[in-house]
Amino acid sequence: MGTISTLNISVPHKPGIRCKSKQSYYEVFNRAKISWKKTQKTNPKFDKELVKKRQKKLTIFYLKTMLV
């Protein structure tokens, strides 16, 4: 969805009714268990060495299955 500003536009309203503050939107979405927060661009738990080990293991497995 984006930011609270876009929620103000995209949330269905009854004619003439609007939330008075952004906090009202936060409360509504929090109660509905809807997240308005952006995702992280990178995984904080990313481990290059672990990825290399898994890739090597999968490559070996793949080659073994192709040869059988």
N, C-alpha and C positions, 0 to 999 in steps of 0.2 A: 504494500500500500504506500509506504513512504513516510512522510512526516505527519504530525498532528494537523498541520495546515491542510494537507490533502484529505485527511479524515473529515475535516470540517465540511468539505465539499462532497465527499463520497458516501458519508453516512446518510442513510435515508432520514429525512425530517418530515414531521407533520408541517403543513403549511403555517408559516409564521413562527415556528418554534426552533430555537437554536440554543446550544449550550453557551452560557455566559463566559466561560473561561476554558482554556486548554486543559486545565486540571479536571474539569468535568468529563472530557473525553478520556483522559487517562483512567479515571475511576470506572467509567462504563466499560472500557475495554479490559481493564484489570479484572473486573467482576465476571466478564464473559470469558476470561482466560485467553484473550487474544493478544498476541505480542505485536508491538508497534516498533520494536527495536531493530536496528539494522544488524545483519549478520557480520561476522568478522571476515576480513579478506583473506587471512591466513589462519591455519590451524595452529594454535599455541602449543599443541602437543606433538607437532611434526618432528620426526627424527629421521634425518637423511640416511644414517647408517642402517636403521631398521628397514627402511624402504629398500635399500640396496640388497640387504640379506633376503628379503621376501622375493624381490625380483629374480635374484639368482636361484633361489629355491624353486620358484615357479618355472623358470626357464629349464632347469634340469628336469623337473617333473614333465614338462611339455615334451622335451626331447625324448625322454624315456617312453612316453606313451606313443609318440610318432614312430618309434623304431620297432615297437611290438606288433 
